[in-house]
Amino acid sequence: MSSEGHATDNEVTLASYERAADRYTAATSSRPRPAELEFFERVVARVGQGGRLLELGSGPGRDAMVLESLGLVVDRTDAAQSFLAQMAADGFSARRLNAIDDELGGPYGGVLANAVFLHFSRDELAAVLDKIRGALSDGGVLAFSVKEGDGEAWSDGKLGHPRHFTYWREQNLRHLLEGRGWRVERLEQIAGVESWLYVIATPTTTSVPA
């Protein structure tokens, strides 16, 4: 909740996922796009075979299955109980974790947030970036994707319930990361129905910049 006692945009979005996780899963491809698969392969190469990866926002678990097939040990998490129930029904262990509110644990060789940070405000993402640094082992990497664009917006698409989106341009995203003590190893645009920015970054400092 906000300091005024009202639900934050992220909390409203999370409530929508709780109500419509099955609808989201049905509307989402069971296989990553070729460009996404290449991104995952780069993540695996950076973390290393057998490495531990924390996945924020596992959803129905599609990406975790791909990453596990490529050789990683994935700690599946989601802030929505509805998605945890889906993964449990499929025989996978997952824990409830809200990246904004909860401690992340670790250390991990990598943290992945595919199509998750797009639901965070710019201030929320800055705070989570600081938190992730403490969850990584030496040499660990952060990998994530956000939608490309300007400003913010609400949408009922795909779920039939409201979700809040924060859009990013490459320059603004680089500025945020570098300002929070991260080095961008790779930032690429992947076009489709919408344009996405895919990022791999590593900490340049062990503490939050002043």
Kinemage of the C-alpha trace (Angstrom):
@kinemage 1
@onewidth
@group {chain A} dominant
@subgroup {mainchain}
@vectorlist {calphas} color= white
{ca met a 1} P 0.000 0.000 0.000
{ca ser a 2} L 1.055 3.608 -0.547
{ca ser a 3} L 1.686 5.892 2.416
{ca glu a 4} L -1.875 7.198 1.925
{ca gly a 5} L -3.317 3.702 2.306
{ca his a 6} L -4.247 3.287 -1.358
{ca ala a 7} L -3.167 0.369 -3.518
{ca thr a 8} L -0.141 1.175 -5.645
{ca asp a 9} L -0.212 0.710 -9.417
{ca asn a 10} L 1.884 -2.425 -8.987
{ca glu a 11} L -0.516 -3.833 -6.386
{ca val a 12} L -3.486 -3.256 -8.696
{ca thr a 13} L -1.600 -5.038 -11.477
{ca leu a 14} L -0.716 -7.942 -9.196
{ca ala a 15} L -4.362 -8.300 -8.177
{ca ser a 16} L -5.259 -8.585 -11.861
{ca tyr a 17} L -2.797 -11.442 -12.296
{ca glu a 18} L -4.300 -13.149 -9.245
{ca arg a 19} L -7.750 -12.986 -10.860
{ca ala a 20} L -6.745 -13.949 -14.378
{ca ala a 21} L -3.591 -16.107 -14.302
{ca asp a 22} L -5.290 -18.844 -16.351
{ca arg a 23} L -6.314 -16.321 -18.994
{ca tyr a 24} L -2.758 -14.958 -19.134
{ca thr a 25} L -1.273 -18.419 -19.548
{ca ala a 26} L -3.731 -19.350 -22.294
{ca ala a 27} L -2.870 -16.163 -24.193
{ca thr a 28} L 0.910 -16.605 -23.861
{ca ser a 29} L 2.964 -18.709 -26.252
{ca ser a 30} L 4.320 -21.898 -24.695
{ca arg a 31} L 7.635 -21.359 -26.472
{ca pro a 32} L 9.967 -18.354 -26.424
{ca arg a 33} L 10.560 -16.481 -29.657
{ca pro a 34} L 13.907 -17.216 -31.353
{ca ala a 35} L 15.321 -13.867 -30.180
{ca glu a 36} L 14.214 -14.642 -26.618
{ca leu a 37} L 15.857 -18.048 -26.783
{ca glu a 38} L 19.114 -16.436 -27.894
{ca phe a 39} L 18.824 -14.071 -24.932
{ca phe a 40} L 18.357 -16.995 -22.540
{ca glu a 41} L 21.363 -18.758 -24.061
{ca arg a 42} L 23.483 -15.672 -23.373
{ca val a 43} L 22.265 -15.641 -19.777
{ca val a 44} L 23.211 -19.300 -19.356
{ca ala a 45} L 26.641 -18.640 -20.843
{ca arg a 46} L 27.225 -15.827 -18.333
{ca val a 47} L 25.935 -17.704 -15.288
{ca gly a 48} L 27.600 -20.976 -16.274
{ca gln a 49} L 26.331 -24.543 -16.488
{ca gly a 50} L 24.914 -25.678 -13.170
{ca gly a 51} L 24.716 -22.117 -11.857
{ca arg a 52} L 21.891 -20.903 -9.607
{ca leu a 53} L 19.519 -18.331 -11.040
{ca leu a 54} L 16.747 -16.462 -9.231
{ca glu a 55} L 13.785 -15.879 -11.519
{ca leu a 56} L 11.528 -12.990 -10.519
{ca gly a 57} L 8.008 -13.344 -11.879
{ca ser a 58} L 8.131 -16.931 -13.119
{ca gly a 59} L 4.456 -16.793 -14.091
{ca pro a 60} L 3.372 -20.209 -15.391
{ca gly a 61} L 7.017 -21.338 -15.504
{ca arg a 62} L 7.697 -21.353 -19.230
{ca asp a 63} L 11.026 -19.522 -19.100
{ca ala a 64} L 12.246 -21.562 -16.126
{ca met a 65} L 11.741 -24.779 -18.079
{ca val a 66} L 13.806 -23.403 -20.957
{ca leu a 67} L 16.597 -22.234 -18.653
{ca glu a 68} L 16.665 -25.560 -16.835
{ca ser a 69} L 16.881 -27.402 -20.154
{ca leu a 70} L 19.905 -25.226 -20.963
{ca gly a 71} L 21.669 -26.210 -17.744
{ca leu a 72} L 20.739 -23.747 -14.985
{ca val a 73} L 19.281 -24.420 -11.542
{ca val a 74} L 16.309 -22.046 -11.348
{ca asp a 75} L 14.734 -20.735 -8.146
{ca arg a 76} L 11.187 -20.080 -9.381
{ca thr a 77} L 9.307 -17.257 -7.682
{ca asp a 78} L 6.263 -15.113 -8.255
{ca ala a 79} L 4.318 -12.504 -6.313
{ca ala a 80} L 0.988 -13.984 -7.463
{ca gln a 81} L -0.284 -17.058 -5.623
{ca ser a 82} L -2.284 -17.970 -8.730
{ca phe a 83} L 0.917 -18.581 -10.711
{ca leu a 84} L 2.471 -20.551 -7.848
{ca ala a 85} L -0.581 -22.789 -7.934
{ca gln a 86} L -0.154 -23.325 -11.685
{ca met a 87} L 3.481 -24.331 -11.275
{ca ala a 88} L 2.650 -26.630 -8.356
{ca ala a 89} L -0.027 -28.322 -10.465
{ca asp a 90} L 2.649 -28.956 -13.096
{ca gly a 91} L 4.929 -30.512 -10.487
{ca phe a 92} L 7.318 -27.607 -9.964
{ca ser a 93} L 8.389 -26.064 -6.678
{ca ala a 94} L 8.151 -22.275 -6.458
{ca arg a 95} L 8.022 -19.730 -3.668
{ca arg a 96} L 6.100 -16.531 -3.223
{ca leu a 97} L 8.339 -13.490 -3.529
{ca asn a 98} L 7.521 -9.844 -4.160
{ca ala a 99} L 10.695 -8.170 -5.401
{ca ile a 100} L 9.505 -4.756 -4.228
{ca asp a 101} L 8.717 -5.773 -0.643
{ca asp a 102} L 10.709 -8.935 0.146
{ca glu a 103} L 14.331 -9.877 0.654
{ca leu a 104} L 15.671 -11.832 -2.312
{ca gly a 105} L 18.052 -14.258 -0.631
{ca gly a 106} L 21.106 -15.584 -2.446
{ca pro a 107} L 23.792 -15.458 -3.439
{ca tyr a 108} L 22.863 -16.295 -7.010
{ca gly a 109} L 24.919 -16.426 -10.159
{ca gly a 110} L 22.153 -14.573 -11.941
{ca val a 111} L 18.786 -12.880 -11.525
{ca leu a 112} L 16.250 -12.934 -14.375
{ca ala a 113} L 13.153 -10.759 -14.659
{ca asn a 114} L 11.568 -11.299 -18.062
{ca ala a 115} L 8.606 -8.939 -18.623
{ca val a 116} L 8.413 -8.058 -14.916
{ca phe a 117} L 10.059 -4.662 -14.407
{ca leu a 118} L 7.653 -3.127 -16.919
{ca his a 119} L 5.074 -3.203 -14.090
{ca phe a 120} L 7.340 -1.281 -11.666
{ca ser a 121} L 7.411 2.487 -11.337
{ca arg a 122} L 10.763 4.115 -12.086
{ca asp a 123} L 11.408 4.602 -8.358
{ca glu a 124} L 10.412 1.011 -7.577
{ca leu a 125} L 12.798 -0.296 -10.221
{ca ala a 126} L 15.653 1.827 -8.864
{ca ala a 127} L 15.111 0.353 -5.391
{ca val a 128} L 14.893 -3.203 -6.727
{ca leu a 129} L 18.122 -2.749 -8.686
{ca asp a 130} L 19.849 -1.870 -5.420
{ca lys a 131} L 18.351 -4.953 -3.751
{ca ile a 132} L 19.412 -7.300 -6.546
{ca arg a 133} L 23.046 -6.279 -6.147
{ca gly a 134} L 23.034 -7.846 -2.688
{ca ala a 135} L 21.540 -11.099 -4.006
{ca leu a 136} L 24.278 -11.739 -6.576
{ca ser a 137} L 27.491 -13.653 -6.071
{ca asp a 138} L 30.776 -12.157 -7.299
{ca gly a 139} L 30.568 -11.954 -11.082
{ca gly a 140} L 26.800 -12.442 -11.040
{ca val a 141} L 24.554 -10.940 -13.699
{ca leu a 142} L 21.120 -9.357 -13.959
{ca ala a 143} L 19.037 -10.069 -17.064
{ca phe a 144} L 15.677 -8.475 -17.761
{ca ser a 145} L 13.315 -7.116 -20.386
{ca val a 146} L 10.997 -4.103 -20.542
{ca lys a 147} L 8.730 -2.634 -23.184
{ca glu a 148} L 10.158 0.177 -25.271
{ca gly a 149} L 8.266 3.446 -25.374
{ca asp a 150} L 7.530 6.674 -23.537
{ca gly a 151} L 5.679 7.392 -20.328
{ca glu a 152} L 3.230 5.076 -18.582
{ca ala a 153} L -0.158 3.543 -19.388
{ca trp a 154} L -2.920 1.247 -18.184
{ca ser a 155} L -4.226 -1.639 -20.283
{ca asp a 156} L -6.957 -4.275 -19.929
{ca gly a 157} L -5.496 -6.251 -22.825
{ca lys a 158} L -4.766 -9.974 -22.487
{ca leu a 159} L -6.207 -10.270 -18.963
{ca gly a 160} L -9.426 -8.298 -19.158
{ca his a 161} L -8.273 -6.597 -15.951
{ca pro a 162} L -6.109 -3.479 -15.501
{ca arg a 163} L -2.341 -3.677 -15.661
{ca his a 164} L 0.014 -0.728 -15.341
{ca phe a 165} L 3.011 -0.420 -17.671
{ca thr a 166} L 6.096 1.759 -17.450
{ca tyr a 167} L 7.885 2.211 -20.774
{ca trp a 168} L 11.586 2.793 -21.331
{ca arg a 169} L 13.925 4.169 -23.958
{ca glu a 170} L 17.481 2.868 -24.236
{ca gln a 171} L 19.072 6.135 -23.113
{ca asn a 172} L 16.860 6.415 -20.017
{ca leu a 173} L 17.404 2.783 -19.090
{ca arg a 174} L 21.169 3.076 -19.416
{ca his a 175} L 21.095 6.241 -17.316
{ca leu a 176} L 19.175 4.488 -14.539
{ca leu a 177} L 21.412 1.417 -14.505
{ca glu a 178} L 24.668 3.326 -14.592
{ca gly a 179} L 23.402 5.713 -11.934
{ca arg a 180} L 22.602 2.785 -9.623
{ca gly a 181} L 26.042 1.211 -10.027
{ca trp a 182} L 25.501 -1.214 -12.905
{ca arg a 183} L 27.471 -1.776 -16.085
{ca val a 184} L 25.412 -2.618 -19.151
{ca glu a 185} L 27.008 -5.588 -20.899
{ca arg a 186} L 24.340 -5.860 -23.548
{ca leu a 187} L 21.197 -3.926 -24.407
{ca glu a 188} L 19.310 -4.879 -27.528
{ca gln a 189} L 15.987 -4.095 -29.088
{ca ile a 190} L 13.782 -7.029 -30.067
{ca ala a 191} L 10.885 -6.101 -32.287
{ca gly a 192} L 7.618 -7.969 -32.568
{ca val a 193} L 4.010 -6.938 -32.073
{ca glu a 194} L 5.634 -4.534 -29.622
{ca ser a 195} L 9.230 -3.433 -29.236
{ca trp a 196} L 11.172 -4.706 -26.225
{ca leu a 197} L 14.533 -3.899 -24.664
{ca tyr a 198} L 16.551 -6.861 -23.389
{ca val a 199} L 19.372 -6.165 -20.950
{ca ile a 200} L 22.271 -8.010 -19.344
{ca ala a 201} L 24.112 -6.014 -16.657
{ca thr a 202} L 26.633 -6.519 -13.862
{ca pro a 203} L 27.255 -4.512 -10.677
{ca thr a 204} L 30.129 -2.057 -10.750
{ca thr a 205} L 29.916 -1.409 -7.001
{ca thr a 206} L 29.193 -3.515 -3.953
{ca ser a 207} L 27.092 -0.798 -2.311
{ca val a 208} L 24.383 1.607 -3.377
{ca pro a 209} L 25.844 4.795 -4.918
{ca ala a 210} L 25.392 7.878 -2.753
